[in-house]
Amino acid sequence: MDANFVEFLWVLLLGSLLGLELIGKVPPTLHTPLMSGANAISGITVLAALTAIIKADGNQALLVLGSISLGFALFNVIGGFLVTDRMLAMFSRKPARKEKS
């Protein structure tokens, strides 16, 4: 097995376990406000996945793993922005309705 592939698998495993542990400790009231911070972290994950794809150099397993992680990271970034936008819309003021005379 290629040494780079084993290193990437270790990073994936440790990152997954750390993420699971951190998200499990967040109370539900803080989950939505933390989405903007999670978007920044997922942006870094997108860059790491792109780097893995570029450095795959013919290694099919690394190319597949990088592509899957890129898909999941993009899904997380887009979903995070949608949730954050919806949350901010809840706090916007609605225009006052005019009463009929």
N, C-alpha and C positions, 0 to 999 in steps of 0.2 A: 504494500500500500504506500502511496506517495506521502512523504512527510508533511507537505503543505496541506494535503487533504485531511490528515489526522489533526493537524493544528486547527484547521477550520471547524472540524467536528467538535473539538474541545471548546472552542470559543462559542459555538452554537449551543452546546449543552450547558455550559456555565452561564451564558447569557439568559437562556430559557429558565433555568432554575432560579437565578437572581430575580428575573422579572416576575416569575410566579410568586416568589416570596414577598417582594415589595408590593405588588398589586393586592395580594391577599391581606396585607396589613392596613390598607387604606379604608377608612370608614366611608360608608355610602354618601354621606353629606359632602365629602371632599372629592369624590370621584370625578364629577363633571368639571369643576374648576381646574383640576390637574390635567385635563386633556390637552391644554395648550402646551404644557411642559412635555407631555408625552409625545406631542407632535414634533417637537424639536429632537427628541431622542430617536423617534422613528425616521426623521430626516437623516440622522447620522447612520441609521441602519440601512437606509436606501443607498447612501454613499458606499458603505461597506459591501453591500451586495453587488453594486456596480463594479467595485474594485475586484471582488471575487470573480465576477464574470469576465472582466478584462484580463485578469491574471490566470484564468483557467488554462490557457495555452494548450488546448486540445484535450484536456482532462474532462471527459464527458460527465463524470459524477460531480465534479466541482461546478461545472457549468449548469447542471440541473439543480444542484443545491442552491447556487447563487440566484438562479432564476426564480425558484420557489420562494426564497427569502425576499427577493425583490418584490414579488407579487404580494406577499403578506405585509411587507412594510408599506407599500403604496396603499393597500387596502386600509391599513391602520391610519395612515396620514389623512387620507380622504375622509374616512369615517370620523376621525377626530375633529377635522375642520367642520364637518357637517353638524356634529354634536355641539361644538363650541358656538357655532353660528346660531343654532336653535336655542341654546341657553341664553346667549346675549339678546336674542329677539324677545325672550320672556321678560327682560328687564327694560325694554324700550317703552317709551310712553306712547299710548295710543291717542290719536287725535280725538278731541271732544266732539260728541255728536250734537248736531243742532236740533233743538226741540221744535216741534211743529206748534204753531199757535192756533 
